[in-house]
Structures are given as structure tokens and as C-alpha cells.
Amino acid sequence: MRSNRVLANSRLNKPVKKKWISQDAAWAFLLLIPLFIGILLIYSSTIFGFVMSFTNWDIVRKAEWVGIENYRTLAEDELVWKAMRNTLYFLIIAIPAKLIIGLALAVLLNQKLKGVNFFRLTYFFPTACSVVAIALVWGYLYGVDGFLNTLLQGLGLSKVYWMDEHNAMNSIAIMSLWGGVGYIALLFLAGLQNVPPEYYEASRVDGANRFQQFRMITLPLLTPTTFFILITQMITVFQMFGENYLMPGPLNSTLSIVQYIFTEAFQGFRMGYASALSYILILIIFIITIVQFKLQKKWVNYDL
Amino acid sequence: MDQANNSPLKWMQYVLLYGLSVVIIFPFVWLLLSSFKDNIEIMSGNHIIPKNWTFDNYVTIMTEIPMLGFLKNSLFITVLATVGGIFASAMSAFVFAKLVFKGRNVLFTMVLIVMMIPGVVTMIPLFIIIKSIGLMDSLWALILPSWTGSAFGVFFLRQHMMSIPHDLYESAKMEGCNPFRIFIAMYLPLIKPALATLAVLNFIAHWNDLIGPLIYLNSPEKMTVTVGISYFRGQYVTDYPVVLAGVFISLIPTFIVFLFSQKYITRGMLISGLK
């Protein structure tokens, strides 16, 4: 891909004749109008939102400048901390589970088995479904007298209160594992298929067993994939909304950051406050991404 | 690596893979079967297969709830937003891939930076803009913003246009075609697979959108399927087979798109890293 780009660029730059340039620029200007409006909107919104975060704007009354008041309130807002804790908790239980099960699945799917295509499609299907459909179905499955509890009782176990204060976040994590693991497996599978088969052959000649091969060849060569998954999943989790909004546990036990921003902005109309929180969220995502990129030098292996 | 086909290990692997398929498919099967039960049966236990099959839930949903309207709205938004958005992205991608002008690299970098700005940041300001131009409670509030094209779309399609030999562009130019014609007649057809990938991703994203309709739409006759069904969950708390029938209907287009374009979906999601 990269060499292609370089090639195209060098071809592009050389044979262009002078008289086309101005014409090109005119066409470029014309064809870029929609995109230009789009980027302008996004950049100006980003700045606008930042300015708004220093006001007490509530849509109805005129906004007043309140300085860093919103940010100070945020730091003392129990619900903000609750949402942060919920997010961190979800991060810690859901992402390792997704990574491990996804990797195991990918290894299974990377073999010459009958019906691999069927499995891949099945595992992947929930990724295409709306969170609303998934949350509604799982909400019923999780009911106190719902299917899952009937199943547990049938097995001689006791009922689980899936959506009570203590279990609700775990239940959402299970649902998200169910819906997302196929996608993670697919990403790992793509990584596995990039491992040159000669590596395995050579190591077999050297007498390595399958476990050693996995540890010494597969895992190191999958680190870039793992890194990609880790980054994108963390960013996704920090912006969780649908699951939490649709399956609210009692006492804010599943409140997420974006859900709190949403309710503050569109139900409480505290636009300034919500903007401030969204900026804190971006800051967190930004820092985590930077830290991840810094840390990757320690464990991500880019040379094949 | 390969043992005989019926070694215990192979066997165990099949058990795992089939077992997991059952776990993944089960909620969908449960959903479908439960939508054919009546309310009394649903309340009386959790056997999976209905004893008295009934189609009433589907009748209820089509007659008492504006389900058809929801579907129409969703389709309207999804199709227009997808087609317009992809056209704009492709057009911009073409400009960045083939046209030479001052400031191209700066502008393209600005597009790439947009990809890194999370949607939460622009959510509130965009709401205010939409509100101030009078598009609240209008389907266009969910369509027009897509028509600017997306940063990811531009980036993705540009990669594909770059891989088309530049001589093609040169020779068309020599024959006096203007860039827009070259784009429409040559480049669009040449990147069809990439367009399809992007189209499928966009279709799914718009069809499943939750936060957009929640923010911009109010009246029931403007609602999309996805949000509509979560609304009448409130109305029909005690009659949940009706809700399940709605959920099932909302998944049919997803399923169809998925089946017919799975290779594009897979490819698209792999590169975008979304979800």
C-alpha cells in the first residue's frame, strides 16, 4: 500500500504541466465544497464547544461567562466519578475477556476446518445489529423470571438478579462480549493470516512444539493487531452510550460518561456543564492514546 | 499442524465452535419464536417453542403502532444519507488523489485530524446549529450532515484511487475531459468494491443510529425504527411479545444487507476499526 502511494505521488508530481494547475485548483475548489463545509463545521464546533464549557448556557437564557466553574463542579460531582468508575470497571473486565476469547477463536478459525465460513459469519453477525435490538432482547433474557434464570434453575442453580446494582455492569459486559467477540476474532484472524507459514516450518524443524510456536512466533507477530484492538476498543468503551442508556441499572450503577453528557445536555439543558464534561472525556481519551503509543515501543513488534 | 481429521483435538475444536455458534444464534432464535407467542404464554413460563402460534403481535405492531412509518423514515434517512455521503466522500477523495493544487497537503492533514476528533465533542454544538436552522424534528437533520462526506470515507477512497494507474487520468485529460467527468465516468466505476464497502458500513451505521434520532427527532411519526421500538417498549411493558415482533422486523434489513454483502462488511470493519 505504502509503496503504491509513493509511486502515485511521484508520478503525480512530475508530468503535470503548468497550464493545468490553475484549472485543477478551480475544480478542486468546486468539488471540495461539501467536504469543506463539513470540516469547517467540525472544527468550529470543537472550538465553540470549548468556549461553551466556560458558560452556564441553558438554551433559554442568555449565556453567562462562569470561568472554570463548570470544571470545578465536575470535580466534585459524585455522578461524574461514578461514571468514570463504571467505565474503568467495564474496561477492566470486558477488554481482557474480549481479547483472550477473541484470540482463541481466531486460532481455532485459522485452521482447515469444515464450515469455517459459517462460523465466521455467525460470530460476526451481532456486530451488524443495532444496540437497541440487542439490548431489548438481552433485557428480556436477563429478566428476574427471564430465560436465563429459568435455565439456571433448570440446572439446579439459584436465580441471579442480573440487572441489580451489583450485577448490572457485569451483565452489560457479558452482552457486549457476546456481541463483540466475533469482530475481535476477525481482526486477530486477519493478523494470523499475515504470519508467514515458513516461520512455523522452520521452528518445527528446530523441534518446537505447538505451544512454543504459539508463544514464540504467533503472539509476538500479533502484537500490532493487539495494539490496534486495544486502542480502538478503549476509545469505544470510553464513548459507550447505547448499552448503558437502554439497560440502566439501579442507582446509576451503569451510568456511562457519554450517557451523563447526554442527559445533562438534552434532558437537563445544562449545555455548558455537558460541554465541559465532554472536553474532560476527550482529554482522557487523548492521554490514554498517547500513553498507549508511548508504551507500544516496549511490547509491539513491527518487524516480521 | 494437521492431524488426522477425527483426532480428539479436532473433535474438541468442533464442539467449541458449534457451541459458540449456538450461544450467538440463540438470542435471535429466542426472539423470533417469542414473537409468535401470546402474552399469556410468555408470562407462564420460558419454554422456547410456542404452544399456540399467533401472528397477532405482528398485526398489532403494524396497525396500532406506526411501524410502517418508522420503517419508511429509517429507509429514507439511511438511503439518502448513505448515497449523498459516499458521493461527497468519493468526490473529495478524487480531488486529493488526482488534482494538483496549492494547499492540498495541508487540507488533507486537516481531514485526517478530523478522524481523531470523537463525536461527543461536536454533539452539542451540532445540535445547536441544527436547531438554529430549524431542522429539529426533521428527517433532514440526520441526512444533511452526512452530505459533507466523512473523513474516514475520504481517506479510505483516496487510497483506492491512488492505486489506479495515473496514465489513465493523463490520457483522459489529453482527450479534453474535465476532472469531474473523469471522476464520474472513470474513477467511480473503477472503485466500485471500495464504494460498496463504504456503503454497507454507512448503511448499517445509519440504520442502527441511536443517539442521532434521540437528539433530533421528537414526534412519533418522524421516528426511525431503531429508536421507535425502544419507545414503544415503554407503552407495551406488559405486552412484550409485541416489542419483540418489532425488534425482529427492525433486524430484517440488517440481516439482508449482511447476507448479501458480508465480504464488504468484514473488509470494511477490519480497516475502520469501528465498533
Interface residues (C-beta under 8 A of the other chain):
Chain A: M1 N4 R5 A8 N9 R11 L12 N13 P15 V16 W20 I21 D24 A25 W27 A28 F29 L30 L31 L32 P34 L35 I37 G38 I39 L41 I42 Y43 S44 S45 T46 F48 G49 M52 L105 L108 L109 Q111 K112 L113 G115 F118 F119 R120 L121 T122 Y123 F124 F125 P126 T127 A128 C129 S130 V131 V132 A133 I134 A135 L136 V137 W138 Y140 L141 D145 G146 F147 T150 L151 W178 G180 G182 Y183 L186 L187 A190 Y200 R210 F228 T232 I235 T236 Q239 F241 G242 Y245 L246 V258 I261 F262 A265 F266 M271 A274 S275 S278 Y279 L281 I282 I285
Chain B: M1 D2 K10 Q13 Y14 L16 L17 L20 S21 V23 I24 I25 P27 F28 W30 L31 S34 G45 N46 A88 S89 M91 S92 F94 V95 A97 K98 L99 V100 F101 K102 R104 L107 M110 V111 V114 I117 P118 G119 V120 V121 T122 M123 I124 P125 L126 F127 I128 I129 P145 W147 T148 G149 S150 A151 V154 Q159 M162 S163 H166 E170 K173 N178 P179 F180 F183 I204 W207 N208 L210 I211 L214 I215 T226 V227 I229 S230 R233 Y240 V243 L244 V247 S250 L251 T254 F255 V257 F258 Q262 I265 T266 M269 L270 G273 L274 K275
